[in-house]
């Protein structure tokens, strides 16, 4: 479970970082034009801090769902694990990103061009994080967990010795 949580946070962080970099450096001018053409119709009902935090939450949700889909599939998968990671990325991406941006376009909140560009950018970010799914499987963290298991065992033995009547 620890590996799953670590993988979710690592992948969520990388999704946020690559998404931010892509939106700022690759699509920055498109987003500036989109805001000029279709400004947000309402202000956020949340405080600025909560508003900023909520902007990052969705990528962490995607990350944990991606880890869950990968962990569910890995036990019966007979092909390449990297292939499975990419398939899982596409499945999770298809389930959320295009539908979200289609809804934003359909509701008149975003122009079609920036929506398509951002949707494709999100697919690229899912491909970037796909190799990190090995963390969710546990291969990368095995040695670290072995170290902590030994430390827990030593601590347990030490506690037993201290509690033992002499």
TIVO-2410 file (N, C-alpha, C; in nm, 3 decimals):
# residues 166
REC num residu      c1      c2      c3 atome chaine
REC   1      X   0.082  -0.120   0.000     N      A
REC   1      X   0.000   0.000   0.000    CA      A
REC   1      X   0.086   0.126   0.000     C      A
REC   2      X   0.198   0.119   0.073     N      A
REC   2      X   0.289   0.233   0.077    CA      A
REC   2      X   0.341   0.267  -0.063     C      A
REC   3      X   0.375   0.164  -0.139     N      A
REC   3      X   0.423   0.186  -0.276    CA      A
REC   3      X   0.317   0.254  -0.361     C      A
REC   4      X   0.193   0.212  -0.343     N      A
REC   4      X   0.082   0.269  -0.418    CA      A
REC   4      X   0.067   0.417  -0.387     C      A
REC   5      X   0.073   0.451  -0.260     N      A
REC   5      X   0.058   0.592  -0.218    CA      A
REC   5      X   0.175   0.675  -0.269     C      A
REC   6      X   0.296   0.623  -0.254     N      A
REC   6      X   0.414   0.695  -0.304    CA      A
REC   6      X   0.402   0.716  -0.455     C      A
REC   7      X   0.365   0.609  -0.526     N      A
REC   7      X   0.351   0.620  -0.672    CA      A
REC   7      X   0.247   0.724  -0.709     C      A
REC   8      X   0.133   0.725  -0.639     N      A
REC   8      X   0.029   0.823  -0.668    CA      A
REC   8      X   0.077   0.966  -0.651     C      A
REC   9      X   0.150   0.990  -0.543     N      A
REC   9      X   0.201   1.126  -0.520    CA      A
REC   9      X   0.311   1.164  -0.619     C      A
REC  10      X   0.401   1.071  -0.648     N      A
REC  10      X   0.508   1.101  -0.745    CA      A
REC  10      X   0.449   1.128  -0.883     C      A
REC  11      X   0.360   1.040  -0.927     N      A
REC  11      X   0.300   1.057  -1.060    CA      A
REC  11      X   0.212   1.182  -1.064     C      A
REC  12      X   0.138   1.208  -0.957     N      A
REC  12      X   0.057   1.331  -0.951    CA      A
REC  12      X   0.143   1.456  -0.961     C      A
REC  13      X   0.256   1.454  -0.891     N      A
REC  13      X   0.348   1.568  -0.897    CA      A
REC  13      X   0.401   1.587  -1.039     C      A
REC  14      X   0.442   1.478  -1.103     N      A
REC  14      X   0.497   1.488  -1.239    CA      A
REC  14      X   0.388   1.531  -1.338     C      A
REC  15      X   0.265   1.480  -1.322     N      A
REC  15      X   0.155   1.525  -1.408    CA      A
REC  15      X   0.132   1.675  -1.392     C      A
REC  16      X   0.131   1.723  -1.269     N      A
REC  16      X   0.112   1.866  -1.244    CA      A
REC  16      X   0.226   1.948  -1.305     C      A
REC  17      X   0.349   1.902  -1.284     N      A
REC  17      X   0.465   1.976  -1.333    CA      A
REC  17      X   0.468   1.981  -1.486     C      A
REC  18      X   0.449   1.867  -1.552     N      A
REC  18      X   0.453   1.866  -1.699    CA      A
REC  18      X   0.333   1.938  -1.758     C      A
REC  19      X   0.218   1.925  -1.694     N      A
REC  19      X   0.100   1.998  -1.742    CA      A
REC  19      X   0.118   2.148  -1.731     C      A
REC  20      X   0.172   2.192  -1.618     N      A
REC  20      X   0.196   2.335  -1.599    CA      A
REC  20      X   0.298   2.385  -1.702     C      A
REC  21      X   0.409   2.313  -1.717     N      A
REC  21      X   0.512   2.356  -1.811    CA      A
REC  21      X   0.457   2.362  -1.954     C      A
REC  22      X   0.381   2.262  -1.992     N      A
REC  22      X   0.324   2.261  -2.127    CA      A
REC  22      X   0.225   2.375  -2.148     C      A
REC  23      X   0.140   2.398  -2.049     N      A
REC  23      X   0.041   2.505  -2.063    CA      A
REC  23      X   0.105   2.643  -2.063     C      A
REC  24      X   0.212   2.661  -1.988     N      A
REC  24      X   0.278   2.791  -1.980    CA      A
REC  24      X   0.370   2.814  -2.100     C      A
REC  25      X   0.457   2.718  -2.127     N      A
REC  25      X   0.562   2.740  -2.227    CA      A
REC  25      X   0.521   2.700  -2.369     C      A
REC  26      X   0.440   2.596  -2.384     N      A
REC  26      X   0.399   2.555  -2.519    CA      A
REC  26      X   0.267   2.618  -2.562     C      A
REC  27      X   0.173   2.626  -2.471     N      A
REC  27      X   0.039   2.673  -2.507    CA      A
REC  27      X   0.004   2.808  -2.445     C      A
REC  28      X   0.103   2.877  -2.391     N      A
REC  28      X   0.077   3.004  -2.322    CA      A
REC  28      X   0.001   3.105  -2.404     C      A
REC  29      X   0.042   3.124  -2.530     N      A
REC  29      X  -0.027   3.223  -2.614    CA      A
REC  29      X  -0.170   3.179  -2.646     C      A
REC  30      X  -0.191   3.049  -2.663     N      A
REC  30      X  -0.328   3.000  -2.688    CA      A
REC  30      X  -0.418   3.026  -2.568     C      A
REC  31      X  -0.363   3.005  -2.447     N      A
REC  31      X  -0.442   3.029  -2.327    CA      A
REC  31      X  -0.472   3.178  -2.309     C      A
REC  32      X  -0.376   3.265  -2.343     N      A
REC  32      X  -0.401   3.409  -2.334    CA      A
REC  32      X  -0.513   3.450  -2.429     C      A
REC  33      X  -0.512   3.397  -2.551     N      A
REC  33      X  -0.618   3.426  -2.647    CA      A
REC  33      X  -0.752   3.369  -2.600     C      A
REC  34      X  -0.748   3.249  -2.542     N      A
REC  34      X  -0.872   3.186  -2.495    CA      A
REC  34      X  -0.937   3.267  -2.384     C      A
REC  35      X  -0.856   3.319  -2.292     N      A
REC  35      X  -0.911   3.399  -2.183    CA      A
REC  35      X  -0.966   3.530  -2.236     C      A
REC  36      X  -0.903   3.585  -2.340     N      A
REC  36      X  -0.953   3.710  -2.400    CA      A
REC  36      X  -1.085   3.686  -2.472     C      A
REC  37      X  -1.096   3.572  -2.541     N      A
REC  37      X  -1.217   3.541  -2.619    CA      A
REC  37      X  -1.330   3.493  -2.529     C      A
REC  38      X  -1.298   3.406  -2.435     N      A
REC  38      X  -1.401   3.347  -2.349    CA      A
REC  38      X  -1.359   3.358  -2.203     C      A
REC  39      X  -1.373   3.479  -2.143     N      A
REC  39      X  -1.332   3.494  -2.003    CA      A
REC  39      X  -1.422   3.408  -1.913     C      A
REC  40      X  -1.370   3.365  -1.799     N      A
REC  40      X  -1.453   3.286  -1.708    CA      A
REC  40      X  -1.579   3.363  -1.671     C      A
REC  41      X  -1.696   3.298  -1.684     N      A
REC  41      X  -1.822   3.369  -1.658    CA      A
REC  41      X  -1.846   3.400  -1.510     C      A
REC  42      X  -1.787   3.322  -1.422     N      A
REC  42      X  -1.808   3.344  -1.279    CA      A
REC  42      X  -1.673   3.335  -1.208     C      A
REC  43      X  -1.667   3.398  -1.093     N      A
REC  43      X  -1.548   3.387  -1.011    CA      A
REC  43      X  -1.559   3.263  -0.924     C      A
REC  44      X  -1.445   3.210  -0.884     N      A
REC  44      X  -1.443   3.093  -0.797    CA      A
REC  44      X  -1.508   3.126  -0.664     C      A
REC  45      X  -1.592   3.036  -0.612     N      A
REC  45      X  -1.653   3.061  -0.481    CA      A
REC  45      X  -1.557   3.035  -0.365     C      A
REC  46      X  -1.436   2.989  -0.396     N      A
REC  46      X  -1.339   2.953  -0.293    CA      A
REC  46      X  -1.238   3.065  -0.272     C      A
REC  47      X  -1.174   3.060  -0.158     N      A
REC  47      X  -1.067   3.156  -0.130    CA      A
REC  47      X  -0.953   3.130  -0.229     C      A
REC  48      X  -0.863   3.227  -0.249     N      A
REC  48      X  -0.753   3.207  -0.343    CA      A
REC  48      X  -0.666   3.085  -0.310     C      A
REC  49      X  -0.644   3.058  -0.182     N      A
REC  49      X  -0.563   2.941  -0.145    CA      A
REC  49      X  -0.633   2.810  -0.183     C      A
REC  50      X  -0.761   2.798  -0.148     N      A
REC  50      X  -0.837   2.677  -0.182    CA      A
REC  50      X  -0.848   2.664  -0.334     C      A
REC  51      X  -0.869   2.773  -0.402     N      A
REC  51      X  -0.877   2.773  -0.549    CA      A
REC  51      X  -0.747   2.718  -0.608     C      A
REC  52      X  -0.633   2.764  -0.558     N      A
REC  52      X  -0.503   2.717  -0.609    CA      A
REC  52      X  -0.483   2.569  -0.580     C      A
REC  53      X  -0.520   2.525  -0.461     N      A
REC  53      X  -0.505   2.384  -0.425    CA      A
REC  53      X  -0.592   2.296  -0.514     C      A
REC  54      X  -0.715   2.338  -0.537     N      A
REC  54      X  -0.807   2.258  -0.619    CA      A
REC  54      X  -0.759   2.245  -0.764     C      A
REC  55      X  -0.680   2.339  -0.812     N      A
REC  55      X  -0.627   2.328  -0.947    CA      A
REC  55      X  -0.529   2.213  -0.960     C      A
REC  56      X  -0.467   2.172  -0.850     N      A
REC  56      X  -0.369   2.063  -0.854    CA      A
REC  56      X  -0.430   1.926  -0.821     C      A
REC  57      X  -0.545   1.924  -0.757     N      A
REC  57      X  -0.604   1.799  -0.709    CA      A
REC  57      X  -0.636   1.702  -0.823     C      A
REC  58      X  -0.686   1.752  -0.935     N      A
REC  58      X  -0.730   1.661  -1.041    CA      A
REC  58      X  -0.617   1.574  -1.093     C      A
REC  59      X  -0.496   1.628  -1.103     N      A
REC  59      X  -0.384   1.546  -1.151    CA      A
REC  59      X  -0.348   1.437  -1.051     C      A
REC  60      X  -0.364   1.465  -0.923     N      A
REC  60      X  -0.338   1.360  -0.822    CA      A
REC  60      X  -0.447   1.253  -0.828     C      A
REC  61      X  -0.571   1.294  -0.853     N      A
REC  61      X  -0.678   1.195  -0.870    CA      A
REC  61      X  -0.649   1.108  -0.991     C      A
REC  62      X  -0.612   1.170  -1.104     N      A
REC  62      X  -0.574   1.092  -1.222    CA      A
REC  62      X  -0.459   0.997  -1.189     C      A
REC  63      X  -0.362   1.043  -1.112     N      A
REC  63      X  -0.246   0.960  -1.078    CA      A
REC  63      X  -0.287   0.837  -0.997     C      A
REC  64      X  -0.371   0.855  -0.897     N      A
REC  64      X  -0.413   0.741  -0.816    CA      A
REC  64      X  -0.501   0.645  -0.895     C      A
REC  65      X  -0.587   0.697  -0.982     N      A
REC  65      X  -0.667   0.609  -1.068    CA      A
REC  65      X  -0.576   0.534  -1.164     C      A
REC  66      X  -0.477   0.601  -1.219     N      A
REC  66      X  -0.382   0.537  -1.310    CA      A
REC  66      X  -0.308   0.424  -1.238     C      A
REC  67      X  -0.262   0.449  -1.117     N      A
REC  67      X  -0.194   0.344  -1.039    CA      A
REC  67      X  -0.288   0.227  -1.010     C      A
REC  68      X  -0.413   0.257  -0.978     N      A
REC  68      X  -0.509   0.150  -0.949    CA      A
REC  68      X  -0.536   0.064  -1.072     C      A
REC  69      X  -0.555   0.127  -1.187     N      A
REC  69      X  -0.580   0.052  -1.310    CA      A
REC  69      X  -0.459  -0.034  -1.344     C      A
REC  70      X  -0.340   0.021  -1.327     N      A
REC  70      X  -0.218  -0.055  -1.356    CA      A
REC  70      X  -0.203  -0.174  -1.260     C      A
REC  71      X  -0.226  -0.151  -1.131     N      A
REC  71      X  -0.213  -0.260  -1.033    CA      A
REC  71      X  -0.316  -0.368  -1.057     C      A
REC  72      X  -0.437  -0.331  -1.100     N      A
REC  72      X  -0.539  -0.431  -1.130    CA      A
REC  72      X  -0.502  -0.515  -1.252     C      A
REC  73      X  -0.436  -0.452  -1.347     N      A
REC  73      X  -0.405  -0.522  -1.472    CA      A
REC  73      X  -0.275  -0.601  -1.471     C      A
REC  74      X  -0.181  -0.565  -1.385     N      A
REC  74      X  -0.046  -0.622  -1.393    CA      A
REC  74      X  -0.045  -0.771  -1.358     C      A
REC  75      X  -0.132  -0.815  -1.270     N      A
REC  75      X  -0.126  -0.956  -1.226    CA      A
REC  75      X  -0.161  -1.054  -1.337     C      A
REC  76      X  -0.250  -1.015  -1.426     N      A
REC  76      X  -0.288  -1.107  -1.534    CA      A
REC  76      X  -0.228  -1.069  -1.669     C      A
REC  77      X  -0.149  -0.965  -1.674     N      A
REC  77      X  -0.091  -0.918  -1.800    CA      A
REC  77      X   0.028  -1.006  -1.838     C      A
REC  78      X   0.029  -1.050  -1.961     N      A
REC  78      X   0.138  -1.137  -2.008    CA      A
REC  78      X   0.234  -1.067  -2.104     C      A
REC  79      X   0.200  -0.947  -2.146     N      A
REC  79      X   0.284  -0.873  -2.240    CA      A
REC  79      X   0.384  -0.784  -2.169     C      A
REC  80      X   0.434  -0.688  -2.242     N      A
REC  80      X   0.531  -0.593  -2.188    CA      A
REC  80      X   0.466  -0.508  -2.079     C      A
REC  81      X   0.536  -0.492  -1.967     N      A
REC  81      X   0.483  -0.409  -1.859    CA      A
REC  81      X   0.476  -0.262  -1.902     C      A
REC  82      X   0.572  -0.221  -1.984     N      A
REC  82      X   0.569  -0.084  -2.033    CA      A
REC  82      X   0.450  -0.065  -2.127     C      A
REC  83      X   0.421  -0.166  -2.206     N      A
REC  83      X   0.302  -0.160  -2.293    CA      A
REC  83      X   0.176  -0.145  -2.211     C      A
REC  84      X   0.167  -0.222  -2.103     N      A
REC  84      X   0.051  -0.209  -2.014    CA      A
REC  84      X   0.044  -0.070  -1.953     C      A
REC  85      X   0.158  -0.015  -1.914     N      A
REC  85      X   0.160   0.120  -1.855    CA      A
REC  85      X   0.105   0.222  -1.954     C      A
REC  86      X   0.144   0.212  -2.080     N      A
REC  86      X   0.093   0.306  -2.181    CA      A
REC  86      X  -0.056   0.285  -2.207     C      A
REC  87      X  -0.100   0.159  -2.210     N      A
REC  87      X  -0.243   0.131  -2.230    CA      A
REC  87      X  -0.324   0.187  -2.114     C      A
REC  88      X  -0.276   0.166  -1.992     N      A
REC  88      X  -0.345   0.221  -1.874    CA      A
REC  88      X  -0.351   0.373  -1.880     C      A
REC  89      X  -0.242   0.436  -1.923     N      A
REC  89      X  -0.241   0.581  -1.936    CA      A
REC  89      X  -0.345   0.629  -2.035     C      A
REC  90      X  -0.356   0.561  -2.148     N      A
REC  90      X  -0.455   0.601  -2.249    CA      A
REC  90      X  -0.597   0.579  -2.196     C      A
REC  91      X  -0.619   0.468  -2.125     N      A
REC  91      X  -0.753   0.440  -2.071    CA      A
REC  91      X  -0.795   0.548  -1.971     C      A
REC  92      X  -0.707   0.581  -1.878     N      A
REC  92      X  -0.741   0.682  -1.777    CA      A
REC  92      X  -0.757   0.819  -1.843     C      A
REC  93      X  -0.668   0.851  -1.938     N      A
REC  93      X  -0.679   0.978  -2.011    CA      A
REC  93      X  -0.812   0.986  -2.083     C      A
REC  94      X  -0.849   0.880  -2.155     N      A
REC  94      X  -0.975   0.880  -2.231    CA      A
REC  94      X  -1.097   0.895  -2.141     C      A
REC  95      X  -1.088   0.837  -2.022     N      A
REC  95      X  -1.201   0.843  -1.930    CA      A
REC  95      X  -1.226   0.980  -1.869     C      A
REC  96      X  -1.126   1.068  -1.873     N      A
REC  96      X  -1.146   1.196  -1.807    CA      A
REC  96      X  -1.115   1.318  -1.888     C      A
REC  97      X  -0.999   1.322  -1.949     N      A
REC  97      X  -0.952   1.446  -2.010    CA      A
REC  97      X  -1.035   1.492  -2.130     C      A
REC  98      X  -1.051   1.408  -2.234     N      A
REC  98      X  -1.128   1.457  -2.349    CA      A
REC  98      X  -1.272   1.493  -2.313     C      A
REC  99      X  -1.332   1.417  -2.222     N      A
REC  99      X  -1.471   1.445  -2.184    CA      A
REC  99      X  -1.481   1.578  -2.109     C      A
REC 100      X  -1.383   1.605  -2.025     N      A
REC 100      X  -1.382   1.731  -1.951    CA      A
REC 100      X  -1.372   1.849  -2.047     C      A
REC 101      X  -1.276   1.842  -2.139     N      A
REC 101      X  -1.257   1.954  -2.231    CA      A
REC 101      X  -1.370   1.965  -2.333     C      A
REC 102      X  -1.430   1.853  -2.370     N      A
REC 102      X  -1.547   1.858  -2.458    CA      A
REC 102      X  -1.661   1.931  -2.388     C      A
REC 103      X  -1.678   1.902  -2.260     N      A
REC 103      X  -1.781   1.971  -2.182    CA      A
REC 103      X  -1.754   2.121  -2.172     C      A
REC 104      X  -1.626   2.158  -2.156     N      A
REC 104      X  -1.592   2.300  -2.148    CA      A
REC 104      X  -1.619   2.371  -2.281     C      A
REC 105      X  -1.588   2.304  -2.391     N      A
REC 105      X  -1.616   2.362  -2.524    CA      A
REC 105      X  -1.766   2.370  -2.546     C      A
REC 106      X  -1.835   2.263  -2.515     N      A
REC 106      X  -1.980   2.258  -2.535    CA      A
REC 106      X  -2.053   2.363  -2.452     C      A
REC 107      X  -2.001   2.391  -2.333     N      A
REC 107      X  -2.063   2.492  -2.248    CA      A
REC 107      X  -2.023   2.635  -2.282     C      A
REC 108      X  -1.933   2.651  -2.379     N      A
REC 108      X  -1.889   2.784  -2.418    CA      A
REC 108      X  -1.781   2.843  -2.330     C      A
REC 109      X  -1.716   2.761  -2.248     N      A
REC 109      X  -1.613   2.811  -2.159    CA      A
REC 109      X  -1.475   2.818  -2.222     C      A
REC 110      X  -1.451   2.736  -2.326     N      A
REC 110      X  -1.321   2.732  -2.392    CA      A
REC 110      X  -1.338   2.726  -2.542     C      A
REC 111      X  -1.249   2.792  -2.616     N      A
REC 111      X  -1.248   2.774  -2.761    CA      A
REC 111      X  -1.198   2.634  -2.797     C      A
REC 112      X  -1.241   2.585  -2.911     N      A
REC 112      X  -1.209   2.449  -2.955    CA      A
REC 112      X  -1.058   2.427  -2.967     C      A
REC 113      X  -0.984   2.525  -3.022     N      A
REC 113      X  -0.841   2.507  -3.047    CA      A
REC 113      X  -0.761   2.480  -2.921     C      A
REC 114      X  -0.780   2.562  -2.817     N      A
REC 114      X  -0.705   2.543  -2.694    CA      A
REC 114      X  -0.749   2.415  -2.624     C      A
REC 115      X  -0.874   2.379  -2.640     N      A
REC 115      X  -0.924   2.256  -2.581    CA      A
REC 115      X  -0.857   2.133  -2.643     C      A
REC 116      X  -0.847   2.130  -2.774     N      A
REC 116      X  -0.781   2.018  -2.843    CA      A
REC 116      X  -0.633   2.014  -2.807     C      A
REC 117      X  -0.568   2.131  -2.809     N      A
REC 117      X  -0.425   2.136  -2.777    CA      A
REC 117      X  -0.398   2.089  -2.634     C      A
REC 118      X  -0.480   2.131  -2.540     N      A
REC 118      X  -0.461   2.092  -2.401    CA      A
REC 118      X  -0.490   1.944  -2.381     C      A
REC 119      X  -0.589   1.893  -2.451     N      A
REC 119      X  -0.620   1.750  -2.444    CA      A
REC 119      X  -0.504   1.667  -2.495     C      A
REC 120      X  -0.443   1.708  -2.606     N      A
REC 120      X  -0.327   1.635  -2.658    CA      A
REC 120      X  -0.206   1.651  -2.567     C      A
REC 121      X  -0.188   1.768  -2.509     N      A
REC 121      X  -0.081   1.788  -2.412    CA      A
REC 121      X  -0.097   1.693  -2.294     C      A
REC 122      X  -0.220   1.676  -2.248     N      A
REC 122      X  -0.246   1.585  -2.137    CA      A
REC 122      X  -0.210   1.441  -2.175     C      A
REC 123      X  -0.240   1.402  -2.298     N      A
REC 123      X  -0.203   1.267  -2.342    CA      A
REC 123      X  -0.051   1.250  -2.340     C      A
REC 124      X   0.020   1.351  -2.382     N      A
REC 124      X   0.167   1.345  -2.379    CA      A
REC 124      X   0.216   1.333  -2.234     C      A
REC 125      X   0.154   1.406  -2.142     N      A
REC 125      X   0.197   1.398  -2.002    CA      A
REC 125      X   0.169   1.259  -1.945     C      A
REC 126      X   0.060   1.196  -1.989     N      A
REC 126      X   0.032   1.059  -1.944    CA      A
REC 126      X   0.137   0.963  -1.998     C      A
REC 127      X   0.184   0.986  -2.120     N      A
REC 127      X   0.292   0.903  -2.175    CA      A
REC 127      X   0.423   0.926  -2.098     C      A
REC 128      X   0.445   1.048  -2.053     N      A
REC 128      X   0.566   1.079  -1.977    CA      A
REC 128      X   0.566   1.005  -1.844     C      A
REC 129      X   0.451   0.996  -1.778     N      A
REC 129      X   0.447   0.933  -1.646    CA      A
REC 129      X   0.429   0.782  -1.652     C      A
REC 130      X   0.396   0.727  -1.767     N      A
REC 130      X   0.371   0.582  -1.776    CA      A
REC 130      X   0.486   0.498  -1.721     C      A
REC 131      X   0.613   0.530  -1.751     N      A
REC 131      X   0.720   0.448  -1.694    CA      A
REC 131      X   0.728   0.452  -1.541     C      A
REC 132      X   0.672   0.555  -1.480     N      A
REC 132      X   0.675   0.566  -1.334    CA      A
REC 132      X   0.579   0.468  -1.266     C      A
REC 133      X   0.493   0.404  -1.344     N      A
REC 133      X   0.399   0.308  -1.285    CA      A
REC 133      X   0.471   0.188  -1.224     C      A
REC 134      X   0.597   0.167  -1.259     N      A
REC 134      X   0.674   0.060  -1.196    CA      A
REC 134      X   0.683   0.082  -1.045     C      A
REC 135      X   0.677   0.208  -1.002     N      A
REC 135      X   0.680   0.237  -0.858    CA      A
REC 135      X   0.558   0.174  -0.791     C      A
REC 136      X   0.442   0.184  -0.855     N      A
REC 136      X   0.319   0.128  -0.797    CA      A
REC 136      X   0.328  -0.023  -0.785     C      A
REC 137      X   0.403  -0.084  -0.876     N      A
REC 137      X   0.419  -0.229  -0.872    CA      A
REC 137      X   0.515  -0.270  -0.761     C      A
REC 138      X   0.609  -0.184  -0.729     N      A
REC 138      X   0.697  -0.210  -0.618    CA      A
REC 138      X   0.838  -0.249  -0.655     C      A
REC 139      X   0.870  -0.265  -0.780     N      A
REC 139      X   1.004  -0.309  -0.819    CA      A
REC 139      X   1.111  -0.206  -0.780     C      A
REC 140      X   1.078  -0.079  -0.791     N      A
REC 140      X   1.177   0.025  -0.766    CA      A
REC 140      X   1.207   0.039  -0.616     C      A
REC 141      X   1.106   0.022  -0.532     N      A
REC 141      X   1.120   0.051  -0.390    CA      A
REC 141      X   1.150  -0.072  -0.305     C      A
REC 142      X   1.174  -0.185  -0.366     N      A
REC 142      X   1.194  -0.308  -0.291    CA      A
REC 142      X   1.306  -0.296  -0.190     C      A
REC 143      X   1.421  -0.245  -0.230     N      A
REC 143      X   1.535  -0.234  -0.140    CA      A
REC 143      X   1.505  -0.138  -0.024     C      A
REC 144      X   1.436  -0.029  -0.051     N      A
REC 144      X   1.402   0.067   0.054    CA      A
REC 144      X   1.310   0.000   0.156     C      A
REC 145      X   1.210  -0.073   0.107     N      A
REC 145      X   1.117  -0.140   0.198    CA      A
REC 145      X   1.187  -0.249   0.278     C      A
REC 146      X   1.280  -0.321   0.216     N      A
REC 146      X   1.356  -0.423   0.288    CA      A
REC 146      X   1.433  -0.360   0.404     C      A
REC 147      X   1.490  -0.243   0.380     N      A
REC 147      X   1.564  -0.173   0.485    CA      A
REC 147      X   1.469  -0.138   0.601     C      A
REC 148      X   1.351  -0.081   0.569     N      A
REC 148      X   1.258  -0.042   0.673    CA      A
REC 148      X   1.199  -0.164   0.744     C      A
REC 149      X   1.179  -0.275   0.672     N      A
REC 149      X   1.132  -0.397   0.736    CA      A
REC 149      X   1.233  -0.447   0.838     C      A
REC 150      X   1.362  -0.442   0.801     N      A
REC 150      X   1.468  -0.483   0.896    CA      A
REC 150      X   1.469  -0.390   1.016     C      A
REC 151      X   1.454  -0.261   0.992     N      A
REC 151      X   1.455  -0.164   1.102    CA      A
REC 151      X   1.336  -0.186   1.194     C      A
REC 152      X   1.217  -0.215   1.137     N      A
REC 152      X   1.099  -0.242   1.218    CA      A
REC 152      X   1.119  -0.369   1.301     C      A
REC 153      X   1.178  -0.469   1.239     N      A
REC 153      X   1.204  -0.594   1.310    CA      A
REC 153      X   1.298  -0.570   1.427     C      A
REC 154      X   1.406  -0.496   1.402     N      A
REC 154      X   1.501  -0.466   1.509    CA      A
REC 154      X   1.433  -0.387   1.621     C      A
REC 155      X   1.349  -0.291   1.583     N      A
REC 155      X   1.279  -0.211   1.684    CA      A
REC 155      X   1.183  -0.299   1.764     C      A
REC 156      X   1.117  -0.391   1.698     N      A
REC 156      X   1.026  -0.483   1.766    CA      A
REC 156      X   1.098  -0.573   1.863     C      A
REC 157      X   1.213  -0.625   1.824     N      A
REC 157      X   1.293  -0.710   1.912    CA      A
REC 157      X   1.344  -0.629   2.031     C      A
REC 158      X   1.389  -0.506   2.003     N      A
REC 158      X   1.437  -0.421   2.112    CA      A
REC 158      X   1.325  -0.392   2.211     C      A
REC 159      X   1.205  -0.365   2.162     N      A
REC 159      X   1.091  -0.339   2.250    CA      A
REC 159      X   1.055  -0.462   2.331     C      A
REC 160      X   1.063  -0.580   2.270     N      A
REC 160      X   1.034  -0.705   2.339    CA      A
REC 160      X   1.135  -0.727   2.451     C      A
REC 161      X   1.263  -0.701   2.422     N      A
REC 161      X   1.368  -0.721   2.522    CA      A
REC 161      X   1.349  -0.624   2.639     C      A
REC 162      X   1.313  -0.498   2.608     N      A
REC 162      X   1.292  -0.400   2.713    CA      A
REC 162      X   1.173  -0.437   2.801     C      A
REC 163      X   1.068  -0.491   2.740     N      A
REC 163      X   0.947  -0.524   2.816    CA      A
REC 163      X   0.962  -0.655   2.893     C      A
REC 164      X   1.057  -0.736   2.857     N      A
REC 164      X   1.073  -0.867   2.922    CA      A
REC 164      X   1.123  -0.849   3.067     C      A
REC 165      X   1.062  -0.920   3.157     N      A
REC 165      X   1.110  -0.912   3.297    CA      A
REC 165      X   1.243  -0.986   3.308     C      A
REC 166      X   1.337  -0.923   3.373     N      A
REC 166      X   1.470  -0.985   3.389    CA      A
REC 166      X   1.488  -1.033   3.529     C      A
***
